[in-house]
């Protein structure tokens, strides 16, 4: 996976959550959202975590 692609997905996830009221959980939600999207795009199964 290209590093720039991963950084772009993380940035998009952050932007989507940045307007939320509860900012404490944003890093966790960004990580989860990015992981789900990358798994979907690259066909990685949950067993490969």
TIVEXDO-277696 format. One line per field, with one value per atom (N, C-alpha, C): residue in one letter; x, y negated, z; atom name. Coordinates in Angstrom, 2 decimals. Each point is the difference from the previous one (the first is absolute). Example, Ala and Ser with C-alpha at 12.3 -4.5 7.8 and 13.67 -1.06 7.14 Angstrom:
BEGIN
aa (A, A, A, S, S, S)
c1 (13.19, -0.89, 0.90, -0.35, 0.82, -0.77)
c2 (5.69, -1.19, -1.20, -1.05, -1.19, -1.09)
c3 (7.80, 0.00, 0.00, -0.72, 0.06, 0.73)
at (N, CA, C, N, CA, C)
END
This chain:
BEGIN
aa (X, X, X, X, X, X, X, X, X, X, X, X, X, X, X, X, X, X, X, X, X, X, X, X, X, X, X, X, X, X, X, X, X, X, X, X, X, X, X, X, X, X, X, X, X, X, X, X, X, X, X, X, X, X, X, X, X, X, X, X, X, X, X, X, X, X, X, X, X, X, X, X, X, X, X, X, X, X, X, X, X, X, X, X, X, X, X, X, X, X, X, X, X, X, X, X, X, X, X, X, X, X, X, X, X, X, X, X, X, X, X, X, X, X, X, X, X, X, X, X, X, X, X, X, X, X, X, X, X, X, X, X, X, X, X, X, X, X, X, X, X, X, X, X, X, X, X)
c1 (0.84, -0.84, 0.89, -0.23, 0.78, -0.31, 1.06, -0.13, -0.91, 0.11, -0.80, -1.49, -0.32, -1.39, -0.56, 0.77, -0.42, -0.18, 0.95, -0.10, -1.24, -0.32, -1.21, -1.27, -0.07, -1.18, -0.12, 1.11, -0.03, -0.46, 0.49, -0.42, -1.48, -0.53, -1.43, -0.84, 0.44, -0.73, 0.02, 1.14, 0.11, -0.93, 0.02, -0.85, -1.48, -0.39, -1.39, -0.46, 0.94, -0.36, 0.33, 0.75, 0.52, -1.09, -1.16, -1.06, -0.83, 0.31, -0.77, 0.16, -0.95, 0.02, 1.00, 0.14, 0.88, 1.30, 1.02, 1.26, 0.98, -0.27, 0.90, 0.25, -1.02, 0.09, 0.39, 0.24, 0.29, 1.19, 1.15, 1.10, -0.36, -0.75, -0.42, -0.95, -0.94, -0.97, 0.66, 0.96, 0.74, 0.77, 0.69, 0.76, -0.91, -1.13, -0.95, -0.56, -0.41, -0.56, 1.01, 1.23, 1.05, 0.30, 0.07, 0.27, -1.09, -1.25, -1.11, 0.08, 0.26, 0.09, 1.17, 1.16, 1.17, -0.23, -0.61, -0.32, -0.93, -0.98, -0.96, 0.69, 0.84, 0.67, 1.00, 0.72, 1.08, -0.35, -1.26, -0.44, 0.69, 0.35, 0.68, -1.06, 0.15, -0.98, 0.37, -0.95, 0.21, 1.07, 0.20, 0.99, 1.43, 0.21, 1.33, 0.39, -0.78, 0.31, 1.24)
c2 (1.17, -1.17, -1.24, -0.89, -1.24, -0.89, -0.52, -0.84, -1.22, -0.60, -1.18, 0.35, 1.18, 0.44, 0.15, 0.62, 0.18, -1.37, -0.90, -1.35, -0.72, 0.18, -0.63, 0.53, 1.30, 0.60, -0.47, -0.03, -0.47, -1.45, -0.82, -1.41, -0.15, 0.81, -0.05, 0.42, 1.04, 0.45, -1.08, -0.64, -1.07, -1.15, -0.42, -1.11, 0.31, 1.25, 0.39, -0.07, 0.19, 0.02, -1.30, -0.87, -1.20, -0.95, 0.00, -0.91, 0.55, 1.19, 0.62, -0.72, 0.21, -0.64, 0.64, 1.29, 0.71, 0.31, -0.77, 0.11, 0.99, 0.44, 0.89, 1.29, 0.52, 1.29, -0.07, -1.19, -0.15, 0.86, 0.01, 0.85, 1.48, 0.49, 1.40, 0.27, -0.90, 0.17, -0.13, -0.91, -0.16, 1.29, 0.53, 1.23, 1.14, 0.14, 1.07, -0.17, -1.22, -0.26, 0.23, -0.44, 0.20, 1.49, 0.73, 1.43, 0.73, -0.34, 0.63, -0.29, -1.26, -0.36, 0.68, 0.07, 0.64, 1.49, 0.63, 1.42, 0.23, -0.87, 0.11, -0.19, -1.00, -0.30, 1.05, 0.56, 0.92, 1.46, 0.25, 1.37, 0.73, -0.73, 0.61, 0.53, 1.25, 0.57, -0.37, 0.13, -0.33, 0.89, 1.20, 0.92, -0.50, -0.96, -0.49, -1.21, -0.36, -1.15, 0.25)
c3 (0.00, 0.00, 0.00, -0.93, -0.03, 1.21, 0.59, 1.19, -0.25, -1.18, -0.31, -0.07, -0.48, -0.05, 1.41, 0.86, 1.40, 0.66, -0.22, 0.59, -0.51, -1.26, -0.56, 0.64, 0.20, 0.63, 1.44, 0.73, 1.39, 0.04, -0.91, -0.06, -0.28, -0.92, -0.30, 1.20, 0.69, 1.19, 1.09, 0.19, 0.99, -0.36, -1.27, -0.44, 0.21, -0.23, 0.16, 1.45, 0.94, 1.42, 0.72, -0.62, 0.66, 0.50, -0.61, 0.40, 1.17, 0.45, 1.08, 1.33, 0.88, 1.32, 0.94, -0.07, 0.93, -0.74, 0.29, -0.72, 0.64, 1.20, 0.72, -0.77, -0.66, -0.65, -1.48, -0.51, -1.43, -0.44, 0.68, -0.48, -0.09, 0.96, -0.02, -1.15, -0.21, -1.08, -1.37, -0.13, -1.25, -0.31, 1.00, -0.20, -0.43, 0.65, -0.32, -1.41, -0.32, -1.33, -1.10, 0.21, -1.00, -0.16, 1.10, -0.07, -0.79, 0.25, -0.71, -1.50, -0.34, -1.42, -0.69, 0.65, -0.60, -0.18, 0.98, -0.13, -1.17, -0.15, -1.10, -1.35, -0.11, -1.27, -0.41, 0.97, -0.33, 0.29, 0.37, 0.21, 1.13, 1.04, 1.14, 0.97, 0.41, 0.93, 1.42, 0.91, 1.41, 0.62, -0.52, 0.56, -0.21, -0.89, -0.28, 0.85, 0.99, 0.89, 0.78)
at (N, CA, C, N, CA, C, N, CA, C, N, CA, C, N, CA, C, N, CA, C, N, CA, C, N, CA, C, N, CA, C, N, CA, C, N, CA, C, N, CA, C, N, CA, C, N, CA, C, N, CA, C, N, CA, C, N, CA, C, N, CA, C, N, CA, C, N, CA, C, N, CA, C, N, CA, C, N, CA, C, N, CA, C, N, CA, C, N, CA, C, N, CA, C, N, CA, C, N, CA, C, N, CA, C, N, CA, C, N, CA, C, N, CA, C, N, CA, C, N, CA, C, N, CA, C, N, CA, C, N, CA, C, N, CA, C, N, CA, C, N, CA, C, N, CA, C, N, CA, C, N, CA, C, N, CA, C, N, CA, C, N, CA, C, N, CA, C, N, CA, C)
END
